[in-house]
Amino acid sequence: MTAPLTPEPTTAGPPATPGPHGPGPAALRPAPSVSLDLRGRAVLVTGAAGGIGRACALRLASAGAKVRAVDRDAAGLETLGKRAAGLSGTVEPLVLDLTDLDAAERAAAGTDILVNNAGLQLVRPIEEFPPDVFHTVLTVMLEAPFRLIRGALPHMYAQGWGRIVNLSSVHGLRASAFKSAYVSAKHGLEGLSKTAALEGAPHGVTSNCVNPGYVRTPLVERQIADQAAAHGIPEERVLTEVFLKDAALKRLVEPHEVAEAVAYLCTPQASFITGTSLALDGGWTAH
């Protein structure tokens, strides 16, 4: 039987406590430090019901933006809406399955800032990887971003300004075994982002990738059993021997850290940054 797809992300996960892998989220959560005023800007964030997407939606709404939060998780979007109460901007939930590509493209119309974040993960050897799951992962993580960018660009071009931020991964820069669909999608997203940067530059539109390592989200937590089986090790060794093996900093990335990087790419000070990939990987790609 084909294993169910795991949405990325859904919730922020339980609070962490200090330990051998660094401090928990509370110790790492300073006040937002990037100066950003997005009043009057329309933002679309996919995969916004939890994890990285939720952190991005809340961060950009705190800067005054009108955020359209897209996810197939209606309950998660409702929770996000409650957390956004009192921010200077707004969060408008939109329940949408990104495999409906025409609907995704329509949803992006009129967007000033597009954050492509939604993703799926399944850990299996290539010879055991279900072809239908491979197709769905590529649809959600590569074809849907293409359609969302396609839907957003006419408005961005017309006003001479736009920001496209693609939540890629360290797996957009490096491969890992047993993640053929995810790695393929993220590598494709890197190429799509660079192409959008080249085409958008004459119109005041930047396009960049943000590439975190393993982030403290339920997606990572739910990979533990699969990774243990794939690598033939106990679950308690997955964090140190798989997730953090290649990182110099031996801790998980926090969602708010990723959201702050996304916010920076939307600032005037980042207007000359385009067509690049910003690694938040704890030194993984320094090897």
Solvent accessible surface area in square Angstrom, and as a share of the most:
residue,aa,sasa,rsa
1,M,243,1.09
2,T,61,0.35
3,A,22,0.17
4,P,113,0.71
5,L,44,0.22
6,T,26,0.15
7,P,39,0.25
8,E,22,0.10
9,P,1,0.01
10,T,21,0.12
11,T,71,0.41
12,A,36,0.28
13,G,27,0.26
14,P,86,0.54
15,P,121,0.76
16,A,26,0.20
17,T,110,0.64
18,P,112,0.71
19,G,42,0.40
20,P,126,0.79
21,H,52,0.23
22,G,28,0.27
23,P,50,0.31
24,G,5,0.04
25,P,14,0.09
26,A,89,0.69
27,A,75,0.58
28,L,36,0.18
29,R,140,0.51
30,P,97,0.61
31,A,82,0.63
32,P,86,0.54
33,S,97,0.63
34,V,31,0.18
35,S,97,0.62
36,L,25,0.13
37,D,85,0.44
38,L,4,0.02
39,R,181,0.66
40,G,81,0.78
41,R,70,0.25
42,A,34,0.26
43,V,2,0.01
44,L,1,0.01
45,V,0,0.00
46,T,2,0.01
47,G,4,0.04
48,A,0,0.00
49,A,2,0.01
50,G,0,0.00
51,G,1,0.01
52,I,9,0.05
53,G,0,0.00
54,R,24,0.09
55,A,17,0.14
56,C,0,0.00
57,A,0,0.00
58,L,30,0.15
59,R,26,0.09
60,L,1,0.00
61,A,0,0.00
62,S,42,0.27
63,A,11,0.08
64,G,10,0.09
65,A,1,0.00
66,K,118,0.50
67,V,0,0.00
68,R,80,0.29
69,A,0,0.00
70,V,1,0.00
71,D,13,0.06
72,R,108,0.40
73,D,42,0.22
74,A,58,0.45
75,A,71,0.55
76,G,10,0.10
77,L,2,0.01
78,E,108,0.49
79,T,64,0.37
80,L,1,0.00
81,G,29,0.27
82,K,141,0.60
83,R,135,0.49
84,A,8,0.06
85,A,81,0.63
86,G,86,0.83
87,L,58,0.29
88,S,87,0.56
89,G,9,0.09
90,T,80,0.47
91,V,23,0.13
92,E,63,0.28
93,P,74,0.46
94,L,52,0.26
95,V,86,0.50
96,L,23,0.12
97,D,64,0.33
98,L,13,0.07
99,T,62,0.36
100,D,70,0.36
101,L,29,0.14
102,D,80,0.41
103,A,15,0.12
104,A,0,0.00
105,E,29,0.13
106,R,163,0.59
107,A,11,0.08
108,A,0,0.00
109,A,69,0.54
110,G,34,0.33
111,T,6,0.04
112,D,8,0.04
113,I,0,0.00
114,L,0,0.00
115,V,0,0.00
116,N,5,0.03
117,N,4,0.02
118,A,20,0.16
119,G,2,0.02
120,L,7,0.03
121,Q,7,0.03
122,L,8,0.04
123,V,4,0.02
124,R,61,0.22
125,P,30,0.19
126,I,134,0.68
127,E,145,0.65
128,E,107,0.48
129,F,17,0.07
130,P,22,0.14
131,P,113,0.71
132,D,86,0.44
133,V,6,0.03
134,F,74,0.31
135,H,125,0.56
136,T,33,0.19
137,V,1,0.00
138,L,39,0.19
139,T,13,0.07
140,V,13,0.07
141,M,3,0.01
142,L,46,0.23
143,E,74,0.33
144,A,0,0.00
145,P,8,0.05
146,F,94,0.39
147,R,46,0.17
148,L,1,0.01
149,I,7,0.03
150,R,134,0.49
151,G,12,0.11
152,A,0,0.00
153,L,23,0.12
154,P,88,0.55
155,H,65,0.29
156,M,0,0.00
157,Y,64,0.24
158,A,93,0.72
159,Q,75,0.33
160,G,39,0.38
161,W,53,0.19
162,G,0,0.00
163,R,8,0.03
164,I,1,0.00
165,V,1,0.01
166,N,0,0.00
167,L,5,0.02
168,S,5,0.03
169,S,7,0.05
170,V,1,0.01
171,H,6,0.03
172,G,5,0.05
173,L,58,0.29
174,R,95,0.35
175,A,78,0.60
176,S,36,0.23
177,A,64,0.50
178,F,53,0.22
179,K,3,0.01
180,S,25,0.16
181,A,1,0.00
182,Y,15,0.06
183,V,18,0.10
184,S,49,0.32
185,A,0,0.00
186,K,5,0.02
187,H,81,0.36
188,G,26,0.25
189,L,4,0.02
190,E,12,0.05
191,G,37,0.36
192,L,33,0.16
193,S,2,0.01
194,K,90,0.38
195,T,66,0.39
196,A,7,0.05
197,A,2,0.02
198,L,145,0.72
199,E,101,0.45
200,G,0,0.00
201,A,59,0.46
202,P,109,0.69
203,H,74,0.33
204,G,33,0.31
205,V,2,0.01
206,T,10,0.06
207,S,0,0.00
208,N,2,0.01
209,C,1,0.01
210,V,0,0.00
211,N,0,0.00
212,P,6,0.04
213,G,11,0.11
214,Y,22,0.08
215,V,8,0.04
216,R,41,0.15
217,T,3,0.02
218,P,8,0.05
219,L,7,0.03
220,V,10,0.05
221,E,71,0.32
222,R,110,0.40
223,Q,11,0.05
224,I,54,0.27
225,A,55,0.43
226,D,44,0.23
227,Q,3,0.01
228,A,9,0.07
229,A,84,0.65
230,A,30,0.23
231,H,80,0.36
232,G,66,0.64
233,I,29,0.15
234,P,58,0.37
235,E,94,0.42
236,E,140,0.63
237,R,103,0.38
238,V,0,0.00
239,L,48,0.24
240,T,66,0.38
241,E,70,0.31
242,V,24,0.14
243,F,3,0.01
244,L,5,0.02
245,K,131,0.55
246,D,48,0.25
247,A,10,0.08
248,A,76,0.59
249,L,112,0.56
250,K,96,0.41
251,R,59,0.22
252,L,20,0.10
253,V,20,0.11
254,E,1,0.00
255,P,16,0.10
256,H,40,0.18
257,E,46,0.20
258,V,0,0.00
259,A,3,0.02
260,E,36,0.16
261,A,12,0.10
262,V,0,0.00
263,A,0,0.00
264,Y,80,0.30
265,L,4,0.02
266,C,4,0.02
267,T,1,0.01
268,P,99,0.62
269,Q,133,0.59
270,A,1,0.01
271,S,65,0.42
272,F,198,0.82
273,I,55,0.28
274,T,53,0.31
275,G,24,0.23
276,T,58,0.34
277,S,33,0.21
278,L,70,0.35
279,A,42,0.32
280,L,35,0.18
281,D,13,0.07
282,G,21,0.20
283,G,25,0.24
284,W,22,0.08
285,T,34,0.20
286,A,92,0.71
287,H,154,0.69
